[in-house]
C-alpha cells in the first residue's frame, strides 16, 4: 500500500508492506502501518463503523471512507494508494483542515418552528416527515464536498459556494413542514446554488446513499426559481412586504 505522507508544504507517496488478514478494511491496514512502520502517520478516525464520517480519504483517487472499503475489493497484487481528500488543505499526512465546512454551517439560519396549535401541539403529515428524513442520515464525511468540481479544483469558489453537504442541510430545513424561516434569497445569493450543474458526482460517493442531487439540490433550484422568477410568486411576495428582498435581480451593465 502507498500512503501519502507530508504536510501543507508538500509530500509524496511512501510504500509500505504489511500482512493483510481476511475481512480487513483499508483503515485496518493503515493502523497496521502505524503499528509496524510509521507510528507518526497522521490519520483521523473514530467509530470504524461508517457512522462518524471521520476517516474520509481518496483511495486510488476515489473519495471513500477507509473503514468501509474492504481489502478484498482489490485484486491480489494490485496497487493501492491512500491520500488525503483533495478539496481541503492538508495538515499532515491523511489529515486535512475541514473547518471550511463548519464556517459554512454557521451561515445557515437555524430551524424556526411555527406557533403551536390551539391545543398546544404541532402537527405534520407523515409524507412531509418522510421527505426530510433522508437528509438526516448525513454523517458529515464531506466526501460530497471533496468530489464537487466547483470547489475541488477552484479554491476561489469557496467564498460563494457552500457545497452539496449544505444544500442537503438547507433542503432539510426548507422542506420541514413546521419551519418558518425563509432562506431562498440566502440560497440564491449567498450559498451559490446556481453554481451546481447537477452532475450527480456528490450522490455517487455518498456512503449513506442520500440522493443529494435529485432530492435536495434540484428541489431547491425549483423553489428558488419559483420564488424569484415566477411573476405570480414574485407579486405575492411583494404584497406580503418582501419586495426588496425578493425582487428580481437588476441586470448588470456590460463589462467595459
ROVOPA-683627 format. One line per field, with one value per residue (C-alpha): residue number from 1; residue in one letter; y, z, x. Coordinates in nm, 3 decimals. Example, Ala and Ser with C-alpha at 12.3 -4.5 7.8 and 13.67 -1.06 7.14 Angstrom:
2
num 1 / 2
residu A / S
c2 -0.450 / -0.106
c3 0.780 / 0.714
c1 1.230 / 1.367
This chain:
256
num 1 / 2 / 3 / 4 / 5 / 6 / 7 / 8 / 9 / 10 / 11 / 12 / 13 / 14 / 15 / 16 / 17 / 18 / 19 / 20 / 21 / 22 / 23 / 24 / 25 / 26 / 27 / 28 / 29 / 30 / 31 / 32 / 33 / 34 / 35 / 36 / 37 / 38 / 39 / 40 / 41 / 42 / 43 / 44 / 45 / 46 / 47 / 48 / 49 / 50 / 51 / 52 / 53 / 54 / 55 / 56 / 57 / 58 / 59 / 60 / 61 / 62 / 63 / 64 / 65 / 66 / 67 / 68 / 69 / 70 / 71 / 72 / 73 / 74 / 75 / 76 / 77 / 78 / 79 / 80 / 81 / 82 / 83 / 84 / 85 / 86 / 87 / 88 / 89 / 90 / 91 / 92 / 93 / 94 / 95 / 96 / 97 / 98 / 99 / 100 / 101 / 102 / 103 / 104 / 105 / 106 / 107 / 108 / 109 / 110 / 111 / 112 / 113 / 114 / 115 / 116 / 117 / 118 / 119 / 120 / 121 / 122 / 123 / 124 / 125 / 126 / 127 / 128 / 129 / 130 / 131 / 132 / 133 / 134 / 135 / 136 / 137 / 138 / 139 / 140 / 141 / 142 / 143 / 144 / 145 / 146 / 147 / 148 / 149 / 150 / 151 / 152 / 153 / 154 / 155 / 156 / 157 / 158 / 159 / 160 / 161 / 162 / 163 / 164 / 165 / 166 / 167 / 168 / 169 / 170 / 171 / 172 / 173 / 174 / 175 / 176 / 177 / 178 / 179 / 180 / 181 / 182 / 183 / 184 / 185 / 186 / 187 / 188 / 189 / 190 / 191 / 192 / 193 / 194 / 195 / 196 / 197 / 198 / 199 / 200 / 201 / 202 / 203 / 204 / 205 / 206 / 207 / 208 / 209 / 210 / 211 / 212 / 213 / 214 / 215 / 216 / 217 / 218 / 219 / 220 / 221 / 222 / 223 / 224 / 225 / 226 / 227 / 228 / 229 / 230 / 231 / 232 / 233 / 234 / 235 / 236 / 237 / 238 / 239 / 240 / 241 / 242 / 243 / 244 / 245 / 246 / 247 / 248 / 249 / 250 / 251 / 252 / 253 / 254 / 255 / 256
residu X / X / X / X / X / X / X / X / X / X / X / X / X / X / X / X / X / X / X / X / X / X / X / X / X / X / X / X / X / X / X / X / X / X / X / X / X / X / X / X / X / X / X / X / X / X / X / X / X / X / X / X / X / X / X / X / X / X / X / X / X / X / X / X / X / X / X / X / X / X / X / X / X / X / X / X / X / X / X / X / X / X / X / X / X / X / X / X / X / X / X / X / X / X / X / X / X / X / X / X / X / X / X / X / X / X / X / X / X / X / X / X / X / X / X / X / X / X / X / X / X / X / X / X / X / X / X / X / X / X / X / X / X / X / X / X / X / X / X / X / X / X / X / X / X / X / X / X / X / X / X / X / X / X / X / X / X / X / X / X / X / X / X / X / X / X / X / X / X / X / X / X / X / X / X / X / X / X / X / X / X / X / X / X / X / X / X / X / X / X / X / X / X / X / X / X / X / X / X / X / X / X / X / X / X / X / X / X / X / X / X / X / X / X / X / X / X / X / X / X / X / X / X / X / X / X / X / X / X / X / X / X / X / X / X / X / X / X / X / X / X / X / X / X / X / X / X / X / X / X / X / X / X / X / X / X
c2 0.000 / 0.351 / 0.620 / 0.991 / 1.149 / 1.518 / 1.847 / 2.178 / 2.233 / 1.915 / 1.543 / 1.214 / 0.859 / 0.617 / 0.244 / 0.012 / -0.366 / -0.525 / -0.855 / -0.840 / -1.066 / -1.170 / -0.915 / -0.621 / -0.276 / -0.004 / 0.164 / -0.162 / -0.165 / 0.199 / 0.116 / -0.179 / 0.051 / 0.280 / -0.013 / -0.170 / 0.107 / 0.464 / 0.546 / 0.916 / 0.860 / 1.104 / 0.975 / 1.089 / 0.822 / 0.744 / 0.485 / 0.248 / 0.168 / 0.411 / 0.642 / 0.921 / 1.030 / 1.091 / 0.863 / 1.015 / 0.976 / 0.918 / 0.553 / 0.502 / 0.852 / 0.787 / 0.961 / 0.689 / 0.604 / 0.397 / 0.199 / 0.094 / -0.002 / -0.370 / -0.500 / -0.785 / -0.524 / -0.505 / -0.774 / -0.956 / -0.764 / -0.454 / -0.115 / 0.063 / 0.432 / 0.627 / 1.005 / 1.294 / 1.443 / 1.699 / 1.976 / 2.076 / 2.189 / 1.920 / 1.942 / 1.627 / 1.301 / 1.191 / 1.465 / 1.774 / 2.100 / 2.076 / 2.391 / 2.541 / 2.326 / 2.440 / 2.803 / 2.745 / 2.578 / 2.896 / 3.093 / 2.886 / 3.023 / 2.759 / 2.585 / 2.822 / 2.639 / 2.781 / 2.860 / 2.570 / 2.489 / 2.593 / 2.262 / 2.317 / 2.072 / 2.087 / 1.850 / 1.714 / 1.477 / 1.158 / 1.222 / 1.552 / 1.372 / 1.107 / 1.371 / 1.518 / 1.202 / 1.103 / 1.423 / 1.350 / 1.042 / 1.267 / 1.176 / 1.481 / 1.278 / 1.562 / 1.320 / 1.505 / 1.827 / 1.664 / 1.534 / 1.851 / 2.005 / 2.356 / 2.371 / 2.070 / 2.248 / 2.607 / 2.748 / 3.086 / 2.950 / 2.855 / 3.201 / 3.196 / 2.825 / 2.610 / 2.273 / 1.970 / 1.888 / 2.219 / 2.200 / 1.884 / 2.078 / 2.363 / 2.119 / 1.955 / 2.293 / 2.433 / 2.120 / 2.085 / 2.143 / 2.329 / 2.561 / 2.928 / 3.074 / 3.182 / 3.105 / 3.117 / 3.454 / 3.333 / 3.012 / 3.207 / 3.494 / 3.361 / 2.980 / 2.954 / 2.702 / 2.829 / 2.704 / 2.341 / 2.187 / 1.864 / 1.616 / 1.390 / 1.319 / 1.401 / 1.145 / 0.878 / 0.899 / 0.937 / 0.643 / 0.690 / 0.673 / 1.012 / 1.123 / 1.463 / 1.588 / 1.457 / 1.506 / 1.812 / 2.023 / 2.006 / 2.078 / 2.374 / 2.506 / 2.474 / 2.663 / 2.942 / 2.981 / 2.984 / 3.245 / 3.479 / 3.442 / 3.331 / 3.657 / 3.541 / 3.426 / 3.748 / 3.954 / 3.765 / 3.827 / 4.194 / 4.216 / 4.048 / 4.317 / 4.139 / 4.340 / 4.444 / 4.102 / 3.903 / 4.138 / 4.001 / 4.098 / 4.403 / 4.344 / 4.426 / 4.669 / 4.503 / 4.492 / 4.755
c3 0.000 / -0.084 / 0.166 / 0.103 / 0.363 / 0.401 / 0.511 / 0.369 / 0.210 / 0.005 / 0.029 / -0.157 / -0.159 / 0.059 / 0.003 / 0.299 / 0.307 / 0.587 / 0.614 / 0.537 / 0.705 / 0.572 / 0.645 / 0.686 / 0.565 / 0.445 / 0.786 / 0.945 / 0.711 / 0.790 / 1.160 / 1.097 / 0.912 / 1.216 / 1.446 / 1.237 / 1.039 / 1.093 / 1.441 / 1.347 / 1.050 / 1.100 / 1.029 / 1.153 / 1.258 / 1.532 / 1.510 / 1.240 / 1.162 / 0.882 / 1.106 / 1.218 / 0.880 / 1.020 / 0.804 / 0.463 / 0.217 / -0.150 / -0.223 / -0.567 / -0.640 / -0.537 / -0.231 / 0.018 / 0.386 / 0.483 / 0.734 / 0.472 / 0.196 / 0.223 / 0.109 / -0.083 / -0.325 / -0.476 / -0.689 / -0.532 / -0.601 / -0.719 / -0.630 / -0.357 / -0.286 / 0.006 / 0.000 / 0.182 / 0.035 / -0.226 / -0.165 / 0.180 / 0.295 / 0.426 / 0.790 / 0.799 / 0.605 / 0.573 / 0.798 / 0.636 / 0.764 / 0.710 / 0.906 / 0.583 / 0.639 / 0.996 / 0.892 / 0.619 / 0.870 / 1.076 / 0.786 / 0.769 / 0.970 / 1.220 / 1.243 / 1.347 / 1.432 / 1.365 / 1.666 / 1.832 / 1.751 / 1.989 / 2.171 / 2.237 / 1.975 / 1.630 / 1.356 / 1.048 / 0.772 / 0.757 / 0.394 / 0.498 / 0.766 / 0.519 / 0.270 / 0.502 / 0.689 / 0.426 / 0.476 / 0.844 / 0.752 / 0.666 / 0.870 / 0.755 / 0.598 / 0.341 / 0.057 / -0.144 / -0.080 / -0.186 / -0.518 / -0.612 / -0.904 / -0.818 / -0.519 / -0.573 / -0.834 / -0.767 / -0.426 / -0.543 / -0.542 / -0.176 / -0.057 / -0.257 / -0.272 / 0.024 / -0.148 / -0.158 / 0.211 / 0.299 / 0.022 / 0.198 / 0.524 / 0.360 / 0.194 / 0.530 / 0.673 / 0.373 / 0.334 / 0.702 / 0.739 / 1.068 / 0.976 / 0.913 / 0.819 / 0.456 / 0.323 / -0.051 / -0.102 / 0.100 / -0.104 / -0.429 / -0.339 / -0.072 / -0.081 / -0.452 / -0.556 / -0.913 / -0.948 / -0.928 / -1.271 / -1.131 / -1.247 / -0.954 / -0.856 / -0.495 / -0.498 / -0.635 / -0.345 / -0.056 / 0.184 / 0.320 / -0.028 / 0.008 / -0.327 / -0.292 / -0.645 / -0.710 / -0.366 / -0.231 / -0.496 / -0.778 / -0.550 / -0.402 / -0.751 / -0.835 / -0.521 / -0.589 / -0.948 / -0.836 / -0.567 / -0.768 / -1.131 / -1.136 / -1.179 / -0.971 / -0.682 / -0.701 / -0.690 / -0.386 / -0.205 / -0.297 / -0.148 / 0.167 / 0.219 / 0.093 / -0.224 / -0.164 / -0.050 / -0.330 / -0.626 / -0.949 / -0.970 / -1.178 / -1.493 / -1.452 / -1.704 / -1.960 / -1.875 / -2.033
c1 0.000 / 0.120 / 0.022 / 0.065 / 0.291 / 0.358 / 0.209 / 0.090 / 0.431 / 0.418 / 0.469 / 0.487 / 0.357 / 0.550 / 0.514 / 0.457 / 0.427 / 0.226 / 0.037 / -0.335 / -0.589 / -0.931 / -1.201 / -0.966 / -1.060 / -0.824 / -0.829 / -0.709 / -0.411 / -0.333 / -0.340 / -0.110 / 0.129 / 0.126 / 0.200 / 0.475 / 0.642 / 0.523 / 0.391 / 0.380 / 0.148 / -0.141 / -0.490 / -0.830 / -1.080 / -1.329 / -1.606 / -1.472 / -1.835 / -1.916 / -2.119 / -1.887 / -1.751 / -1.403 / -1.187 / -1.255 / -0.970 / -0.903 / -0.837 / -0.689 / -0.812 / -1.173 / -1.325 / -1.423 / -1.440 / -1.138 / -1.340 / -1.595 / -1.352 / -1.264 / -0.930 / -1.092 / -1.230 / -0.881 / -0.720 / -0.428 / -0.111 / -0.297 / -0.152 / -0.348 / -0.293 / -0.436 / -0.420 / -0.591 / -0.907 / -0.807 / -1.060 / -0.932 / -0.586 / -0.354 / -0.248 / -0.037 / -0.042 / -0.406 / -0.548 / -0.699 / -0.841 / -1.218 / -1.303 / -1.441 / -1.747 / -1.803 / -1.780 / -2.037 / -2.268 / -2.271 / -2.418 / -2.738 / -3.033 / -3.149 / -3.484 / -3.763 / -4.088 / -4.431 / -4.654 / -4.832 / -5.191 / -5.470 / -5.442 / -5.071 / -4.941 / -4.783 / -4.895 / -4.721 / -4.825 / -4.623 / -4.531 / -4.370 / -4.172 / -4.059 / -3.945 / -3.682 / -3.587 / -3.331 / -3.135 / -3.078 / -2.873 / -2.577 / -2.266 / -2.065 / -1.788 / -1.761 / -1.694 / -1.959 / -1.770 / -1.445 / -1.575 / -1.766 / -1.577 / -1.700 / -1.465 / -1.237 / -1.029 / -1.135 / -1.049 / -1.175 / -1.532 / -1.532 / -1.630 / -1.954 / -2.038 / -2.138 / -2.137 / -2.367 / -2.343 / -2.505 / -2.761 / -2.873 / -2.891 / -3.081 / -3.321 / -3.392 / -3.485 / -3.671 / -3.884 / -3.963 / -4.338 / -4.301 / -4.016 / -4.097 / -3.758 / -3.736 / -3.387 / -3.449 / -3.282 / -2.983 / -2.967 / -2.969 / -2.740 / -2.504 / -2.493 / -2.414 / -2.678 / -2.660 / -2.301 / -2.419 / -2.473 / -2.623 / -2.359 / -2.459 / -2.098 / -2.190 / -2.470 / -2.239 / -1.991 / -2.237 / -2.185 / -2.538 / -2.693 / -2.859 / -2.999 / -2.836 / -2.896 / -3.246 / -3.399 / -3.215 / -3.044 / -3.298 / -3.598 / -3.409 / -3.340 / -3.708 / -3.807 / -3.559 / -3.682 / -4.045 / -3.977 / -3.757 / -3.851 / -4.215 / -4.414 / -4.710 / -4.493 / -4.293 / -4.612 / -4.734 / -4.407 / -4.428 / -4.777 / -4.653 / -4.392 / -4.081 / -4.034 / -3.676 / -3.563 / -3.720 / -3.739 / -3.590 / -3.222 / -3.141 / -2.941 / -2.574 / -2.420 / -2.190 / -1.823 / -1.609
